[in-house]
Amino acid sequence: MGSIMREPLYKVGEEIILVSKNWPAYNGEYVVEVVHKDGDITPKTPPTIIDTDGGYSYYLGFNVPDNSYTHWCEQSLRKKHKPSDDSFEDMMNKLKIGETV
């Protein structure tokens, strides 16, 4: 019985933050360029099959020097939240009256 594929957490063009334990020198802000699902074949030479244990991987527009970790797993990425236009006092007041900040 097959599992239902969920939507990817990140979309092409979305700004994200890379937080890698294995390659911390590359941690920072990037834009998702390509989303691959489990079983996709990459366009690099030699082609490789994406193995994400049923999830997605994301190409961020760069390769590390030895060409490994070209695609990053969801666990290494974080949403980049847009900054608020509210002042600290405005946010505190919204919290006090129960509004969404």
C-alpha positions as semicolon CSV with decimal commas, in nm:
position;residue;x (nm);y (nm);z (nm)
1;M;0,000;0,000;0,000
2;G;0,158;0,332;-0,111
3;S;0,174;0,639;0,101
4;I;0,021;0,969;0,000
5;M;0,287;1,223;-0,094
6;R;0,253;1,545;0,106
7;E;0,335;1,888;-0,029
8;P;0,695;2,013;0,007
9;L;0,761;2,242;0,304
10;Y;0,938;2,498;0,083
11;K;0,859;2,622;-0,267
12;V;1,078;2,740;-0,556
13;G;1,162;3,107;-0,505
14;E;1,108;3,095;-0,129
15;E;1,373;3,249;0,096
16;I;1,501;3,001;0,354
17;I;1,777;2,965;0,611
18;L;2,024;2,676;0,579
19;V;2,128;2,531;0,917
20;S;2,362;2,240;0,843
21;K;2,547;2,044;1,111
22;N;2,775;1,878;0,854
23;W;2,858;2,190;0,650
24;P;2,825;2,487;0,891
25;A;3,040;2,711;0,671
26;Y;2,745;2,725;0,427
27;N;2,482;2,818;0,684
28;G;2,297;3,131;0,583
29;E;2,010;3,269;0,379
30;Y;1,932;3,129;0,033
31;V;1,650;3,102;-0,220
32;V;1,513;2,759;-0,318
33;E;1,589;2,701;-0,687
34;V;1,471;2,341;-0,738
35;V;1,256;2,101;-0,535
36;H;1,316;1,727;-0,584
37;K;1,097;1,449;-0,453
38;D;1,217;1,106;-0,346
39;G;1,325;0,907;-0,653
40;D;1,395;1,205;-0,882
41;I;1,713;1,192;-1,088
42;T;1,943;1,494;-1,066
43;P;2,070;1,667;-1,382
44;K;2,434;1,648;-1,270
45;T;2,699;1,414;-1,409
46;P;2,685;1,135;-1,319
47;P;2,312;1,150;-1,250
48;T;2,211;1,049;-0,899
49;I;1,882;0,932;-0,760
50;I;1,742;1,147;-0,481
51;D;1,688;0,939;-0,167
52;T;1,498;1,137;0,094
53;D;1,309;0,861;0,274
54;G;0,985;0,972;0,113
55;G;1,035;1,346;0,151
56;Y;1,183;1,627;-0,055
57;S;1,526;1,779;-0,110
58;Y;1,609;2,130;-0,218
59;Y;1,875;2,275;-0,448
60;L;1,989;2,619;-0,328
61;G;2,207;2,722;-0,621
62;F;2,550;2,606;-0,506
63;N;2,758;2,292;-0,457
64;V;3,004;2,228;-0,178
65;P;3,363;2,171;-0,304
66;D;3,349;1,790;-0,328
67;N;3,003;1,810;-0,499
68;S;2,829;1,630;-0,214
69;Y;2,526;1,772;-0,036
70;T;2,419;1,948;-0,354
71;H;2,058;1,901;-0,244
72;W;1,962;1,979;0,114
73;C;1,706;1,788;0,318
74;E;1,414;1,957;0,492
75;Q;1,570;1,902;0,835
76;S;1,857;2,138;0,739
77;L;1,628;2,422;0,631
78;R;1,421;2,677;0,823
79;K;1,151;2,920;0,718
80;K;1,268;3,279;0,690
81;H;1,001;3,488;0,854
82;K;0,930;3,837;0,730
83;P;1,014;4,112;0,979
84;S;0,725;4,283;1,152
85;D;0,644;4,651;1,102
86;D;0,520;4,664;1,463
87;S;0,730;4,811;1,739
88;F;0,805;4,603;2,048
89;E;0,536;4,796;2,239
90;D;0,278;4,728;1,964
91;M;0,354;4,354;1,975
92;M;0,327;4,348;2,355
93;N;-0,009;4,527;2,340
94;K;-0,138;4,278;2,081
95;L;-0,032;3,990;2,304
96;K;-0,210;4,144;2,602
97;I;-0,539;4,168;2,410
98;G;-0,498;3,830;2,241
99;E;-0,431;3,933;1,881
100;T;-0,207;3,734;1,651
101;V;0,138;3,894;1,635
